[in-house]
Amino acid sequence: MTHKLPIRVYYEDTDMAGIVYYANYLRYIERGRSEWVRDNGMDQNAMKAEGVVFAVRRVEADYLQPAKLDDELVVETDVLSVTAARMVMEQHVKRGGEVLFHAMVTVVCIGDNGMPTRLPAKVRQMLN
């Protein structure tokens, strides 16, 4: 199921050309994933207390069209696959029906020691 997060472009998001600075798309999709986690009932603070946190391992991004000041955007997040140790998510930033930005994001979990660990069982069960 596609999760949707509305976002408006503010002046602080833009560069000297008046378009969204490229790195801000990564911030937008991070917010999309964070809200997806929250809306799916996962408590990241509880996970951290148990010694597990989400971390982005890989991002493959395509910048297709510029967004501009005051644009109303939607960040769409879909989970494509879940294994014992990772999730692959597809994310789009859209203005109306037009895709401006596309990313494939691999998310893993790491433990207190900074080493990779399995996704919590309740997360895997929820997604499978």
Contacts in CASP RR format, 6 or more apart in sequence:
PFRMAT RR
TARGET T0000
AUTHOR 0000-0000-0000
METHOD contacts of the structure
MODEL  1
MTHKLPIRVYYEDTDMAGIVYYANYLRYIERGRSEWVRDNGMDQNAMKAE
GVVFAVRRVEADYLQPAKLDDELVVETDVLSVTAARMVMEQHVKRGGEVL
FHAMVTVVCIGDNGMPTRLPAKVRQMLN
1 78 0 8 1.000
2 76 0 8 1.000
2 77 0 8 1.000
2 78 0 8 1.000
3 32 0 8 1.000
3 35 0 8 1.000
3 36 0 8 1.000
3 39 0 8 1.000
3 40 0 8 1.000
3 76 0 8 1.000
3 77 0 8 1.000
3 78 0 8 1.000
4 74 0 8 1.000
4 75 0 8 1.000
4 76 0 8 1.000
4 77 0 8 1.000
5 31 0 8 1.000
5 32 0 8 1.000
5 35 0 8 1.000
5 36 0 8 1.000
5 74 0 8 1.000
5 75 0 8 1.000
5 77 0 8 1.000
6 72 0 8 1.000
6 73 0 8 1.000
6 74 0 8 1.000
7 28 0 8 1.000
7 31 0 8 1.000
7 72 0 8 1.000
7 73 0 8 1.000
7 74 0 8 1.000
7 75 0 8 1.000
7 93 0 8 1.000
8 70 0 8 1.000
8 71 0 8 1.000
8 72 0 8 1.000
8 73 0 8 1.000
9 20 0 8 1.000
9 67 0 8 1.000
9 68 0 8 1.000
9 69 0 8 1.000
9 70 0 8 1.000
9 71 0 8 1.000
9 72 0 8 1.000
9 73 0 8 1.000
10 69 0 8 1.000
11 69 0 8 1.000
13 20 0 8 1.000
13 21 0 8 1.000
13 24 0 8 1.000
13 69 0 8 1.000
14 20 0 8 1.000
14 21 0 8 1.000
14 68 0 8 1.000
14 69 0 8 1.000
15 21 0 8 1.000
18 68 0 8 1.000
18 69 0 8 1.000
19 66 0 8 1.000
19 67 0 8 1.000
19 68 0 8 1.000
20 66 0 8 1.000
20 67 0 8 1.000
20 68 0 8 1.000
20 71 0 8 1.000
22 63 0 8 1.000
25 61 0 8 1.000
25 63 0 8 1.000
25 93 0 8 1.000
25 100 0 8 1.000
25 101 0 8 1.000
25 103 0 8 1.000
26 59 0 8 1.000
26 61 0 8 1.000
26 103 0 8 1.000
28 73 0 8 1.000
28 75 0 8 1.000
28 93 0 8 1.000
28 101 0 8 1.000
29 75 0 8 1.000
29 77 0 8 1.000
29 91 0 8 1.000
29 93 0 8 1.000
29 101 0 8 1.000
29 103 0 8 1.000
29 105 0 8 1.000
31 75 0 8 1.000
32 75 0 8 1.000
32 77 0 8 1.000
32 91 0 8 1.000
33 77 0 8 1.000
33 89 0 8 1.000
33 91 0 8 1.000
33 105 0 8 1.000
33 107 0 8 1.000
34 44 0 8 1.000
36 77 0 8 1.000
36 89 0 8 1.000
37 44 0 8 1.000
37 54 0 8 1.000
38 44 0 8 1.000
40 126 0 8 1.000
42 123 0 8 1.000
42 126 0 8 1.000
44 53 0 8 1.000
44 54 0 8 1.000
47 53 0 8 1.000
47 54 0 8 1.000
47 120 0 8 1.000
50 120 0 8 1.000
51 111 0 8 1.000
51 112 0 8 1.000
52 109 0 8 1.000
52 110 0 8 1.000
52 111 0 8 1.000
52 117 0 8 1.000
52 120 0 8 1.000
53 109 0 8 1.000
53 110 0 8 1.000
53 111 0 8 1.000
54 107 0 8 1.000
54 108 0 8 1.000
54 109 0 8 1.000
55 107 0 8 1.000
55 108 0 8 1.000
55 109 0 8 1.000
55 110 0 8 1.000
56 105 0 8 1.000
56 106 0 8 1.000
56 107 0 8 1.000
57 86 0 8 1.000
57 106 0 8 1.000
57 107 0 8 1.000
57 108 0 8 1.000
58 104 0 8 1.000
58 105 0 8 1.000
58 106 0 8 1.000
59 103 0 8 1.000
59 104 0 8 1.000
59 105 0 8 1.000
59 106 0 8 1.000
60 103 0 8 1.000
60 104 0 8 1.000
60 105 0 8 1.000
61 101 0 8 1.000
61 102 0 8 1.000
61 103 0 8 1.000
62 101 0 8 1.000
62 102 0 8 1.000
62 103 0 8 1.000
63 100 0 8 1.000
63 101 0 8 1.000
64 99 0 8 1.000
64 100 0 8 1.000
64 101 0 8 1.000
64 102 0 8 1.000
65 95 0 8 1.000
65 98 0 8 1.000
65 99 0 8 1.000
65 100 0 8 1.000
66 100 0 8 1.000
67 73 0 8 1.000
67 93 0 8 1.000
67 95 0 8 1.000
67 100 0 8 1.000
67 101 0 8 1.000
71 95 0 8 1.000
72 95 0 8 1.000
72 96 0 8 1.000
73 93 0 8 1.000
73 94 0 8 1.000
73 95 0 8 1.000
73 100 0 8 1.000
74 93 0 8 1.000
74 94 0 8 1.000
74 95 0 8 1.000
74 96 0 8 1.000
75 91 0 8 1.000
75 92 0 8 1.000
75 93 0 8 1.000
76 91 0 8 1.000
76 92 0 8 1.000
76 93 0 8 1.000
76 94 0 8 1.000
77 89 0 8 1.000
77 90 0 8 1.000
77 91 0 8 1.000
78 89 0 8 1.000
78 90 0 8 1.000
78 91 0 8 1.000
79 87 0 8 1.000
79 88 0 8 1.000
79 89 0 8 1.000
79 127 0 8 1.000
80 88 0 8 1.000
80 89 0 8 1.000
80 90 0 8 1.000
80 104 0 8 1.000
81 87 0 8 1.000
81 88 0 8 1.000
82 88 0 8 1.000
82 119 0 8 1.000
82 124 0 8 1.000
82 127 0 8 1.000
82 128 0 8 1.000
83 119 0 8 1.000
84 118 0 8 1.000
84 119 0 8 1.000
84 124 0 8 1.000
85 108 0 8 1.000
85 109 0 8 1.000
85 116 0 8 1.000
85 117 0 8 1.000
85 118 0 8 1.000
85 119 0 8 1.000
86 106 0 8 1.000
86 107 0 8 1.000
86 108 0 8 1.000
86 119 0 8 1.000
87 106 0 8 1.000
87 107 0 8 1.000
87 108 0 8 1.000
87 119 0 8 1.000
87 127 0 8 1.000
88 104 0 8 1.000
88 105 0 8 1.000
88 106 0 8 1.000
88 107 0 8 1.000
89 104 0 8 1.000
89 105 0 8 1.000
89 106 0 8 1.000
89 107 0 8 1.000
90 102 0 8 1.000
90 103 0 8 1.000
90 104 0 8 1.000
90 105 0 8 1.000
91 102 0 8 1.000
91 103 0 8 1.000
91 104 0 8 1.000
91 105 0 8 1.000
92 99 0 8 1.000
92 101 0 8 1.000
92 102 0 8 1.000
92 103 0 8 1.000
93 99 0 8 1.000
93 100 0 8 1.000
93 101 0 8 1.000
93 102 0 8 1.000
94 100 0 8 1.000
108 116 0 8 1.000
108 119 0 8 1.000
109 116 0 8 1.000
109 117 0 8 1.000
109 118 0 8 1.000
109 119 0 8 1.000
109 120 0 8 1.000
110 116 0 8 1.000
110 117 0 8 1.000
111 117 0 8 1.000
END
